[in-house]
Amino acid sequence: MTWRKLGLVFAANGQREWMVSHAANPVAEHLAGDEFRVYFGCRDRLNRTHIGYVDVELRPQVRVLGVADEPVVAPGPLGGFDDSGASMGWLIHAGEATYLYYLGWNLGVTVPWRNSIGLAVRARPGEPFVKHSPAPLLDRCAADPYTLSYPCVLREGARWRMWYGSNLRWGRQETDMDHVIKYAESADGIHWERQGVIALDLQPPEEYAVCRPCVVKDGGVYRMWYCHRGAAYRLGYAESADGIHWHRRPDEVGIDVSPSGWDSEMQAYPYVFTHGGQRYLLYNGNRYGLTGFGIAIEE
């Protein structure tokens, strides 16, 4: 596949008090016609992440229609698993309800952070998202003893499937984290069974993190877009027949950093969706979303 870049869509620069910088981990929700709501994580002046959104129109050209007045999900109370920030993870519909899985940030002392996965639920369209619990949905456990990161969730009949990030260790340096993508299942999207199954492992020696999976099922093929990190994040692509055993296809990524500009140093946090028979890719560029998110179309 080949992706044609349509350019930068949005960058936070103080549009709101809680939207001072960043627009990381974009996720699209269809509204009507060619209009989509793109959720993302932005930071306030204390560097705490809030989940906000912009409404965009894809055709005839990509343009921003409006910016959220209030955050969709805000950081939690002092001492909570998300007191240092709430980052966008994944959005999935369950009947009239919509589940928003997010990453709760809790800064550490001996290690940089201890992240967990939380859940906010919108009971029906037009209502606000409400946190399911003040506690995380997925926290550290024997299968994930260190920290968790961005999930992707699909429903297949009565089975809910999740791909999410997990550290295998902490070390003296950031490059010692060994961050991989693991797999879990659920019957209701709330209670998850984790066996520590690694869906996508590292490719040493330079790679020390793979994260932010975006899984799409096309017939009998599962397709995963993700980002991987050595010197800097780049986008990756893999395929699977069962969603558990994955094979990387580096020659089929179809996109790379630009010679200059907002995505010239880094590409990360992909989200792929289809509209009007065409496949689109949302992604972040330099400095983990500081320069905003852009969009590309498959050709």
C-alpha angles and dihedrals in degrees: 000000000000126000121210112208116233093186142245113333106184142354124186113235106160101303086144134014089252093042102064098133145353132036100206134172099014118206123184128219120188114236107173138315108343094340123112135177112224115202121201143157118262130177134234127215090279090056092248115145122235126183112240136155147213126211113229139184117220099198143096081358133346111267137159114247100182147344127231115261094206133024117266091216123012132193116282131243123293110290094019123126089253101038092118096048149316117235127195115260117160143331125213134166122231108183108300091340126085123209118211112193112199141178117247116211121214114172119224140209105213091032129026097251147346107217127192135180118250134184133225120186132207106202094206139347114294095025125106125260112256123196111252092217140349085240125071122266092219117024135164114305140150091288092048108024100164118037141322133220146189116342133208117203131195130178119219109179108298093346123091115200127198133190113191142161125261135174117234091200147339123240141177091276133042089246089065095069098094094204115193139171115255135188134233138170137212140181095214109018091251108067109054131193114216123187098169093255110170110218097178121021132191128274105220151236101038100020117085104158139039116177152145099054119200111193124193124180115219109184105297095347127087114207122199127193114190141148127250130197136215114129089349138349120280130175121258138192132208139172134213139181094210106021092247106069110053134190120201119232104193093168090059100055090099099195138073141171119296124247089248141351137052096340100033097109105032145013119195149148102038125199120186125195139160128234130167092358092304129106120229132195125209116193145156128245134198124005099011097296099325088123092048133243130299138192137229133185127221117245 
